Amino acid sequence: MVYCYTKTPGKQASLIAAVAQSLKEGRILVLPTDTIYGLSCRADDRAAVKKIFSLKKRDPQTALIALVSNLAMLKKYVFVSPAQEKMIRGYWRAGERPTTIILRHRGKLPKELTGISDGLAARLPKSDFLIKILDRVGVPLVSTSLNMKGEEPISDLKDLPVRFPQAGKSIALAIDTGQPRRRKPSRLVDLRGSGRPLILRK
C-alpha cells in the first residue's frame, strides 16, 4: 500500500490522474470524502466490489453506496421521475449537508453492489477532488466507511495498519489529508416510495 499525504488533494492534477488510473485498473483505494474516510473502487468492477466486502468482513447481502459526478450519471443507473429529480436537486444543492438517496436501479451495476435490494444508494459528493476523479473515471465509485464490520470508522489513517492488518495487500493507495476526519456519515433518504421521502439516517 502506498500512502500519500496532502492537505490539498483537489488542487493536484497529477494526484487526481494517479488516483483515477488506479481505479480504472480495478484497485481499491482509501479516499477522503466529504464525510468520513472511505474505501473506494469502480462501482462497475465486480471483482473489486467483492474484495471490499471481504476486506470489511461485511454481509454480502447488504448494499454499498455509490458516488456520482452529477445527475446525468445518476440517471444512467437508476429510474428517476420528474418529482424525484426535483427532490434530489433540493437534497444535493450547495449548502445542504451530504445526502445519500436511494432509488430503484436499472440493473446495470453488479448485484454485489446492491445486495438483495432493488435500490441503489447514491450521493453527489461535495468534494472537488472526488468530482474530478469521477469525471476522469466516467463511472460511479463505491464509497463505504473505512472500518471492519461492527467497528467505528477510522478517522485517522495512522490507525489503518493496526485496524486493517491486511490493508497492505488489499489497498493500493491511501490519500491522507493530514487531519483526522470525525464528521458523521451522510444523511440517508429513501425515495422509492410513492409518498413522502423516508429518512433512514438523519
C-alpha positions in Angstrom: 0.0 0.0 0.0 1.2 3.5 -0.9 0.4 6.4 1.4 0.1 9.9 0.0 -0.1 12.8 2.4 -1.6 16.0 1.2 -3.8 18.8 2.5 -4.9 20.0 -0.9 -5.8 16.9 -2.9 -8.3 18.7 -5.2 -5.6 21.1 -6.5 -3.1 18.4 -7.5 -3.7 17.3 -11.1 -1.0 14.6 -11.0 -2.6 13.1 -7.9 -6.1 13.1 -9.4 -4.7 11.5 -12.5 -2.9 8.8 -10.5 -6.0 8.0 -8.4 -8.2 7.8 -11.5 -5.8 5.5 -13.2 -5.6 3.2 -10.2 -9.4 3.0 -10.1 -9.6 2.2 -13.8 -7.2 -0.7 -13.2 -9.5 -2.2 -10.6 -7.6 -1.3 -7.5 -9.1 -0.5 -4.0 -8.2 2.9 -2.5 -8.7 4.8 0.7 -10.0 8.3 -0.2 -11.1 11.3 1.9 -14.7 12.1 1.2 -17.0 15.0 2.2 -17.9 13.0 5.3 -15.5 10.3 6.6 -12.7 8.3 5.0 -13.9 5.7 2.7 -12.9 2.6 0.8 -13.4 3.1 -2.9 -13.3 1.2 -6.2 -15.1 1.3 -9.5 -18.8 0.5 -8.9 -18.9 -1.5 -12.2 -16.0 -3.7 -11.2 -17.5 -6.9 -9.7 -14.2 -8.3 -8.5 -13.1 -5.1 -6.8 -16.5 -4.7 -5.1 -16.3 -8.3 -3.8 -12.8 -7.5 -2.4 -14.2 -4.6 -0.4 -16.8 -6.9 1.1 -14.1 -9.4 2.0 -11.8 -6.7 3.4 -14.6 -5.3 5.7 -16.0 -8.7 6.5 -19.3 -7.3 5.5 -22.5 -9.2 4.9 -22.7 -9.6 1.1 -26.5 -9.2 1.2 -26.1 -5.6 2.3 -25.7 -2.7 -0.2 -22.9 -0.2 -0.7 -23.1 3.5 -1.5 -22.1 4.7 -5.0 -20.8 8.2 -5.7 -21.8 10.0 -8.9 -20.4 13.2 -10.5 -23.8 14.7 -11.5 -27.5 14.0 -12.0 -26.9 12.8 -15.6 -24.6 10.0 -14.4 -27.1 9.0 -11.7 -29.9 8.7 -14.4 -27.8 6.1 -16.2 -28.1 3.7 -13.3 -31.5 4.4 -11.6 -35.0 5.3 -12.6 -35.8 9.0 -11.8 -39.2 10.6 -12.1 -39.6 14.4 -12.5 -40.9 14.6 -8.9 -37.9 12.6 -7.6 -35.5 14.7 -9.7 -36.9 17.8 -8.0 -36.3 16.3 -4.6 -32.8 15.2 -5.5 -31.9 18.7 -6.6 -33.1 20.0 -3.3 -31.1 17.5 -1.3 -27.9 18.0 -3.4 -27.9 21.7 -3.7 -25.0 23.8 -2.4 -25.1 24.3 1.3 -27.1 21.2 2.1 -25.5 18.5 4.2 -24.1 15.5 2.3 -27.2 13.3 1.5 -27.4 9.8 0.0 -30.6 8.9 -1.8 -32.0 5.5 -2.7 -33.8 4.9 -6.0 -34.7 1.8 -7.9 -31.7 0.7 -10.0 -31.7 -0.3 -13.7 -29.6 -3.4 -13.1 -26.6 -2.0 -14.9 -24.2 -2.4 -11.9 -23.0 -5.7 -10.3 -25.6 -7.3 -8.0 -22.9 -7.4 -5.3 -23.2 -3.6 -5.0 -26.9 -3.5 -4.3 -27.2 -6.8 -2.4 -30.8 -8.1 -2.2 -32.3 -4.6 -2.6 -33.9 -3.2 -5.8 -32.5 0.1 -4.9 -29.1 1.9 -5.4 -27.9 4.3 -2.8 -26.1 7.2 -4.4 -24.6 10.5 -3.5 -23.2 13.5 -5.2 -20.1 14.4 -3.1 -19.4 17.9 -2.0 -15.8 17.5 -2.8 -14.0 18.9 -5.9 -11.4 16.2 -5.5 -13.9 13.4 -5.8 -15.9 15.1 -8.6 -12.7 15.4 -10.7 -11.9 11.8 -10.1 -15.4 10.7 -11.1 -15.2 12.7 -14.2 -12.0 11.1 -15.2 -13.1 7.5 -14.4 -16.5 8.0 -16.1 -18.5 5.6 -13.9 -19.8 5.7 -10.3 -17.4 4.8 -7.5 -18.1 2.7 -4.4 -17.7 4.6 -1.2 -18.0 2.7 2.1 -16.9 3.6 5.6 -13.3 2.7 6.5 -13.9 0.1 9.1 -14.4 -3.6 9.8 -18.0 -4.8 10.4 -19.2 -3.6 13.9 -16.3 -1.2 14.5 -16.2 2.6 14.4 -14.9 4.2 11.2 -11.2 5.0 11.1 -10.9 8.8 11.5 -7.0 9.0 11.5 -5.2 7.0 8.8 -2.3 6.4 11.3 -4.6 3.7 12.7 -5.0 2.0 9.4 -2.2 -0.6 9.7 -3.5 -1.7 13.2 -7.2 -1.7 12.4 -6.7 -3.2 8.9 -3.7 -5.6 9.2 -4.5 -6.9 5.7 -4.6 -3.4 4.2 -1.1 -3.6 2.7 -2.1 -6.5 0.4 -5.6 -5.3 -0.4 -5.4 -1.5 -0.6 -3.2 0.1 -3.4 -3.3 3.7 -2.3 -4.4 5.7 0.8 -4.8 9.5 0.5 -4.3 11.1 3.9 -5.3 14.8 4.2 -3.3 15.2 7.4 -6.1 15.6 9.8 -8.5 13.1 11.4 -12.0 13.1 9.9 -14.7 12.9 12.6 -17.8 14.0 10.8 -20.8 11.8 10.6 -21.8 9.7 7.6 -24.2 11.2 5.1 -27.9 11.6 5.7 -29.7 8.6 4.0 -33.1 9.2 2.3 -35.2 6.5 0.5 -37.1 8.0 -2.4 -38.5 4.7 -3.8 -42.0 5.1 -2.2 -44.9 6.9 -3.7 -45.4 9.1 -0.7 -43.1 11.2 1.4 -39.3 10.5 1.5 -38.3 8.0 4.1 -35.4 9.2 6.3 -33.3 6.2 7.1 -30.4 8.1 8.7 -30.5 11.6 10.0 
